[in-house]
Amino acid sequence: MSNTMIIIILGMAVVTYIPRLLPLVTMNGKEMPPKVTAVLQNVPYAALGALIFPGILFVQESIWFGVIGGLTALFVALLSTNLIFIVVSAIAVLTLYSYLIAFI
């Protein structure tokens, strides 16, 4: 491995470590305001949505495959069931949809 590659890896490690270290050092023993805490609690959901949504749209050649699967998962999730049932139901509906498309 070249020296350039080692420097790049070390630089990436430092850049990744700094955002984790700064809040620990600066916020040690302090409470965050409730509004900031409320906003930060929603960050994982927003990031998950940003990661999943493009995958839903481009899962197959037809956009409808992803839309039907996403809407099925959303509908079952709104019924507040467990995650396994949400995934299995979306897979079942998409399996039926793919069989329906194959026979038409």
PAVEX-905561 format. One record per atom (N, C-alpha, C): x, y, z. Coordinates in nm, 3 decimals, always signed. Example, Ala and Ser with C-alpha at 12.3 -4.5 7.8 and 13.67 -1.06 7.14 Angstrom:
BEGIN
PT; u; v; w
PT; +1.319; -0.569; +0.780
PT; +1.230; -0.450; +0.780
PT; +1.320; -0.330; +0.780
PT; +1.285; -0.225; +0.708
PT; +1.367; -0.106; +0.714
PT; +1.290; +0.003; +0.787
***
This chain:
BEGIN
PT; u; v; w
PT; +0.085; -0.118; +0.000
PT; +0.000; +0.000; +0.000
PT; +0.089; +0.124; +0.000
PT; +0.053; +0.218; -0.083
PT; +0.136; +0.338; -0.097
PT; +0.115; +0.434; +0.020
PT; +0.209; +0.525; +0.036
PT; +0.200; +0.625; +0.142
PT; +0.079; +0.715; +0.123
PT; +0.045; +0.743; -0.001
PT; -0.072; +0.828; -0.029
PT; -0.199; +0.762; +0.023
PT; -0.211; +0.632; +0.002
PT; -0.330; +0.561; +0.047
PT; -0.338; +0.559; +0.200
PT; -0.227; +0.542; +0.266
PT; -0.224; +0.543; +0.413
PT; -0.264; +0.681; +0.466
PT; -0.214; +0.786; +0.402
PT; -0.249; +0.922; +0.444
PT; -0.398; +0.948; +0.423
PT; -0.453; +0.900; +0.312
PT; -0.596; +0.917; +0.286
PT; -0.679; +0.844; +0.391
PT; -0.642; +0.722; +0.424
PT; -0.715; +0.645; +0.526
PT; -0.708; +0.712; +0.661
PT; -0.590; +0.760; +0.700
PT; -0.576; +0.829; +0.828
PT; -0.655; +0.960; +0.830
PT; -0.654; +1.032; +0.719
PT; -0.731; +1.155; +0.710
PT; -0.881; +1.129; +0.722
PT; -0.928; +1.024; +0.658
PT; -1.070; +0.989; +0.668
PT; -1.106; +0.947; +0.810
PT; -1.015; +0.878; +0.876
PT; -1.041; +0.839; +1.015
PT; -1.051; +0.960; +1.106
PT; -0.963; +1.057; +1.087
PT; -0.966; +1.179; +1.169
PT; -1.093; +1.257; +1.142
PT; -1.130; +1.272; +1.015
PT; -1.249; +1.348; +0.980
PT; -1.374; +1.279; +1.033
PT; -1.376; +1.149; +1.039
PT; -1.490; +1.076; +1.094
PT; -1.494; +1.085; +1.247
PT; -1.376; +1.086; +1.309
PT; -1.368; +1.085; +1.455
PT; -1.402; +1.220; +1.516
PT; -1.368; +1.329; +1.449
PT; -1.390; +1.463; +1.504
PT; -1.538; +1.491; +1.534
PT; -1.633; +1.463; +1.443
PT; -1.773; +1.491; +1.477
PT; -1.826; +1.406; +1.592
PT; -1.763; +1.294; +1.619
PT; -1.804; +1.212; +1.733
PT; -1.741; +1.261; +1.863
PT; -1.623; +1.316; +1.853
PT; -1.551; +1.361; +1.972
PT; -1.598; +1.498; +2.021
PT; -1.626; +1.589; +1.929
PT; -1.663; +1.726; +1.969
PT; -1.786; +1.731; +2.060
PT; -1.897; +1.665; +2.029
PT; -2.010; +1.672; +2.122
PT; -1.978; +1.611; +2.259
PT; -1.896; +1.507; +2.259
PT; -1.859; +1.445; +2.386
PT; -1.778; +1.541; +2.472
PT; -1.689; +1.614; +2.412
PT; -1.604; +1.706; +2.486
PT; -1.680; +1.833; +2.524
PT; -1.754; +1.890; +2.430
PT; -1.820; +2.018; +2.456
PT; -1.948; +2.005; +2.536
PT; -2.016; +1.892; +2.528
PT; -2.145; +1.875; +2.596
PT; -2.134; +1.790; +2.721
PT; -2.015; +1.766; +2.769
PT; -1.995; +1.680; +2.885
PT; -2.066; +1.736; +3.008
PT; -2.168; +1.667; +3.055
PT; -2.241; +1.706; +3.174
PT; -2.349; +1.810; +3.151
PT; -2.371; +1.853; +3.028
PT; -2.472; +1.954; +2.998
PT; -2.595; +1.887; +2.937
PT; -2.710; +1.945; +2.961
PT; -2.835; +1.897; +2.901
PT; -2.864; +1.979; +2.776
PT; -2.914; +1.914; +2.675
PT; -2.956; +1.985; +2.555
PT; -3.098; +2.036; +2.574
PT; -3.132; +2.145; +2.509
PT; -3.270; +2.195; +2.517
PT; -3.368; +2.091; +2.461
PT; -3.489; +2.088; +2.513
PT; -3.587; +1.989; +2.467
PT; -3.617; +1.998; +2.317
PT; -3.617; +2.118; +2.261
PT; -3.643; +2.130; +2.117
PT; -3.532; +2.066; +2.034
PT; -3.408; +2.084; +2.075
PT; -3.296; +2.023; +2.004
PT; -3.303; +1.872; +2.016
PT; -3.336; +1.822; +2.133
PT; -3.350; +1.679; +2.153
PT; -3.461; +1.622; +2.065
PT; -3.573; +1.694; +2.056
PT; -3.684; +1.648; +1.973
PT; -3.645; +1.640; +1.826
PT; -3.569; +1.740; +1.779
PT; -3.526; +1.739; +1.639
PT; -3.428; +1.625; +1.615
PT; -3.333; +1.606; +1.705
PT; -3.232; +1.502; +1.686
PT; -3.292; +1.362; +1.694
PT; -3.402; +1.345; +1.763
PT; -3.466; +1.214; +1.769
PT; -3.527; +1.175; +1.635
PT; -3.557; +1.272; +1.550
PT; -3.616; +1.242; +1.419
PT; -3.513; +1.222; +1.309
PT; -3.388; +1.247; +1.335
PT; -3.285; +1.233; +1.233
PT; -3.275; +1.090; +1.180
PT; -3.276; +0.985; +1.263
PT; -3.268; +0.850; +1.207
PT; -3.382; +0.817; +1.112
PT; -3.503; +0.863; +1.140
PT; -3.616; +0.836; +1.051
PT; -3.599; +0.908; +0.918
PT; -3.551; +1.030; +0.923
PT; -3.529; +1.105; +0.799
PT; -3.419; +1.041; +0.715
PT; -3.311; +0.999; +0.779
PT; -3.202; +0.934; +0.706
PT; -3.248; +0.801; +0.647
PT; -3.326; +0.725; +0.721
PT; -3.377; +0.597; +0.671
PT; -3.468; +0.619; +0.551
PT; -3.554; +0.719; +0.560
PT; -3.640; +0.751; +0.446
PT; -3.561; +0.792; +0.323
PT; -3.457; +0.871; +0.343
PT; -3.374; +0.915; +0.230
PT; -3.298; +0.799; +0.167
PT; -3.267; +0.697; +0.245
PT; -3.197; +0.580; +0.191
PT; -3.293; +0.484; +0.122
PT; -3.414; +0.468; +0.175
PT; -3.508; +0.369; +0.123
PT; -3.582; +0.418; +0.000
PT; -3.624; +0.544; -0.003
PT; -3.710; +0.594; -0.110
PT; -3.651; +0.575; -0.251
PT; -3.525; +0.610; -0.277
PT; -3.472; +0.586; -0.412
PT; -3.469; +0.437; -0.447
PT; -3.444; +0.352; -0.350
PT; -3.445; +0.209; -0.375
PT; -3.581; +0.157; -0.413
PT; -3.684; +0.216; -0.355
PT; -3.821; +0.176; -0.390
PT; -3.851; +0.212; -0.536
PT; -3.807; +0.328; -0.580
PT; -3.838; +0.372; -0.716
PT; -3.762; +0.296; -0.823
PT; -3.643; +0.248; -0.792
PT; -3.560; +0.185; -0.895
PT; -3.532; +0.038; -0.868
PT; -3.625; -0.032; -0.803
PT; -3.601; -0.172; -0.769
PT; -3.615; -0.263; -0.891
PT; -3.699; -0.228; -0.986
PT; -3.719; -0.304; -1.110
PT; -3.725; -0.206; -1.226
PT; -3.742; -0.261; -1.347
PT; -3.756; -0.173; -1.463
PT; -3.883; -0.090; -1.452
PT; -3.990; -0.155; -1.404
PT; -4.117; -0.085; -1.388
PT; -4.121; -0.018; -1.251
PT; -4.156; +0.109; -1.251
PT; -4.164; +0.183; -1.125
PT; -4.278; +0.132; -1.038
PT; -4.380; +0.071; -1.102
PT; -4.497; +0.025; -1.029
PT; -4.464; -0.087; -0.931
PT; -4.363; -0.165; -0.961
PT; -4.323; -0.272; -0.870
PT; -4.282; -0.215; -0.735
PT; -4.200; -0.112; -0.736
PT; -4.157; -0.049; -0.612
PT; -4.268; +0.029; -0.545
PT; -4.351; +0.096; -0.624
PT; -4.460; +0.175; -0.566
PT; -4.560; +0.083; -0.496
PT; -4.595; -0.028; -0.560
PT; -4.690; -0.121; -0.498
PT; -4.631; -0.182; -0.371
PT; -4.504; -0.220; -0.375
PT; -4.439; -0.275; -0.256
PT; -4.428; -0.173; -0.144
PT; -4.393; -0.051; -0.179
PT; -4.382; +0.055; -0.078
PT; -4.515; +0.090; -0.016
PT; -4.619; +0.099; -0.099
PT; -4.752; +0.130; -0.046
PT; -4.806; +0.017; +0.040
PT; -4.777; -0.106; +0.001
PT; -4.819; -0.220; +0.083
PT; -4.751; -0.215; +0.219
PT; -4.621; -0.192; +0.219
PT; -4.548; -0.184; +0.345
PT; -4.597; -0.067; +0.430
PT; -4.626; +0.046; +0.367
PT; -4.676; +0.161; +0.440
PT; -4.813; +0.132; +0.501
PT; -4.902; +0.072; +0.424
PT; -5.035; +0.040; +0.474
PT; -5.029; -0.057; +0.592
PT; -4.947; -0.162; +0.579
PT; -4.937; -0.260; +0.688
PT; -4.868; -0.197; +0.809
PT; -4.773; -0.109; +0.786
PT; -4.705; -0.042; +0.898
PT; -4.800; +0.050; +0.973
PT; -4.894; +0.113; +0.900
PT; -4.991; +0.199; +0.967
PT; -5.086; +0.120; +1.057
PT; -5.097; -0.008; +1.030
PT; -5.177; -0.094; +1.117
PT; -5.102; -0.130; +1.245
PT; -4.980; -0.081; +1.257
PT; -4.892; -0.100; +1.373
PT; -4.864; -0.246; +1.405
PT; -4.828; -0.320; +1.304
PT; -4.787; -0.459; +1.324
PT; -4.636; -0.465; +1.335
PT; -4.584; -0.585; +1.356
PT; -4.439; -0.596; +1.372
PT; -4.367; -0.594; +1.237
PT; -4.239; -0.572; +1.239
PT; -4.160; -0.551; +1.119
PT; -4.158; -0.673; +1.028
PT; -4.151; -0.791; +1.087
PT; -4.147; -0.913; +1.006
PT; -4.274; -0.925; +0.923
PT; -4.389; -0.895; +0.982
PT; -4.515; -0.904; +0.909
PT; -4.522; -0.800; +0.798
PT; -4.465; -0.684; +0.821
PT; -4.463; -0.579; +0.717
PT; -4.382; -0.627; +0.597
PT; -4.266; -0.682; +0.621
PT; -4.178; -0.728; +0.513
PT; -4.242; -0.846; +0.440
PT; -4.294; -0.942; +0.514
PT; -4.355; -1.061; +0.452
PT; -4.478; -1.022; +0.369
PT; -4.557; -0.930; +0.419
PT; -4.676; -0.889; +0.343
PT; -4.637; -0.817; +0.214
PT; -4.536; -0.732; +0.218
PT; -4.490; -0.665; +0.096
PT; -4.434; -0.766; -0.004
PT; -4.360; -0.865; +0.045
PT; -4.307; -0.969; -0.043
PT; -4.421; -1.049; -0.104
PT; -4.522; -1.082; -0.025
PT; -4.636; -1.160; -0.075
PT; -4.711; -1.083; -0.183
PT; -4.738; -0.956; -0.158
PT; -4.811; -0.876; -0.257
PT; -4.729; -0.861; -0.385
PT; -4.600; -0.841; -0.374
PT; -4.516; -0.828; -0.493
PT; -4.502; -0.960; -0.568
PT; -4.504; -1.070; -0.495
PT; -4.502; -1.201; -0.561
PT; -4.630; -1.220; -0.642
PT; -4.743; -1.190; -0.583
PT; -4.870; -1.199; -0.655
PT; -4.871; -1.104; -0.776
PT; -4.820; -0.985; -0.757
PT; -4.815; -0.887; -0.866
PT; -4.726; -0.937; -0.981
PT; -4.612; -0.996; -0.948
PT; -4.522; -1.046; -1.054
PT; -4.584; -1.164; -1.128
PT; -4.657; -1.252; -1.058
PT; -4.728; -1.360; -1.124
PT; -4.839; -1.306; -1.214
PT; -4.908; -1.205; -1.166
PT; -5.015; -1.144; -1.244
PT; -4.961; -1.081; -1.372
PT; -4.849; -1.013; -1.361
PT; -4.787; -0.950; -1.478
PT; -4.735; -1.056; -1.575
PT; -4.684; -1.168; -1.524
PT; -4.629; -1.273; -1.609
PT; -4.738; -1.341; -1.691
PT; -4.859; -1.351; -1.637
PT; -4.966; -1.421; -1.707
PT; -5.049; -1.329; -1.796
PT; -5.029; -1.201; -1.784
PT; -5.107; -1.107; -1.869
PT; -5.034; -1.080; -1.997
***
